[in-house]
Structure formats: structure tokens, C-alpha cells
Amino acid sequence: MDEKQISRAYLETLSFSDLSALADRFGIDVPLDLDRRFLIAELLEINEELNQSQEEMIVSPKADSEEKEFKLPKNYNETQVSCVLANPAWLFVFWNLGESDLHMLKGLGTYSLKLRVCSLENPKDPVPEEAFEIQTVTESQEQFVLLPTGKKYIRIELVYITPTTGKVLAFSPVVSIPQGAPVINDLQLGRDEDNYSEIIKLSGIRKILKNQYKNYRHSFS
């Protein structure tokens, strides 16, 4: 008999000895004094568990034969540069070079890869009001950049420079720089910190200024 066809109606037609024989096939130890109703309920429960486990093991042939379509992101293998504001003074810049640009750069022979830091008065300005370039770290595709003070918007351009030419490979989205109070941004530590009234000094301004200088100013000495 196929265990999958077991039903309560069918089991009710069997004698206790037949039920015991069927239970033995399922590996169930049946006491002689076991109530017939409990034995039928136990057989139905065991049969249901077996059917569920077999269904979980079935793999659809259609699912096996069909290959899942894998789509790469649209920007895969493109030259890109992006940046994240670490704090009002430092920008974390990271970039990637696509294969076509890598092949082109190798064909140039001598070249240098640089980051051009562009300061903008307005985020949609096509031409920066100021710009300076930083040499990228060899074999690295990420770098911290010290931002110029007092600038509202920054855009990073990834450029290559040769002895005869230069070109922008990619540029980042425009980053908005939080604007602090001029009294802190323009501070000359050791010269200006005592030019406050006694009431202002009680506010803890000295500690604020020292932390600002320590954490957000870069030493070039």
C-alpha cells in the first residue's frame, strides 16, 4: 500500500492487527492495550510528516533547467569618483578606473593621476572659482583630502596629467560644506583666544576653540 494514500476513512476500515502492522512499517512501537483511536491519530500524524519532508526534497525540473539571468549594474566597469564629508575640514574621496581608461592610460606611458579640488560659489556652477590638484597615492583608490576653509561647495575631479596634455576622467557630485561661525573658523590660536570678555570665557569658549584647532586644523610643519 502507498503510504501517501492513507486517510482516516481508510484506517477506520482496518482491524487493530492491520493497524499494528502498518504502524510497524512506520517504526512505531504499539502497546497491546493502546486505544485504537490513538493509534489511528498517530499513523495520520506520521504520514503527514513524511509527506511534508518528501515535498521539501522535490526540486522543480523547470527551476533546474532555467538559468537565472544575472544583470550587472549599469555603472559597472565605468570610471567614477565620489566623496563623503568626514567632517567640515576633511573629505574622504574614493574612485574607480574602468578597463578602457586603464588601457588608455597605460598607452600614454608617463602620466600622473590627480584629484582636482574645485571650490564653487553655487552648486550648479560649471566653472569653479578656485581649484587645486593633489597627487593620488600610488596603488590606492581612496584618499583623505584637506578642504580649503570658508568654501560652501566642493566638487572633486579625477584627472590625468601628461607632459603635454591633461583631461578630466570623472567628477563627483557636489558636496555642501557646513558653515561654522567666523570667530572659530578664522581663529589664530594663541593670538585671539584671550580677546573675549570674562562672561564669554565662562561659557567654555577656550576649550571649544582648542578642540576645533586640534581636530579640524592640519599642521604643515
Buried (B, 14 or more C-beta within 10 A) or exposed (E): EEBEEBEEEEBEEBEEEEBBEBBEEBEBEBEEEBEEEEBBEBBBEBBEEBEEEEEEEEEEEEEEEEEEEEEEEEEEBBBBBBBEBEEBBBBBBBBBBBEEBEEBBEEEEEBEBBBBBBBBEEEEBEEBEEBEBBEBEEEEBEBEBBBBEEBBBBBBBBBBBEEEEBEEBBBBEBBEBEEBEEEEBEBEEEEEBEEBEEEEEEEEBBEEBEEBBEEBEEEEE
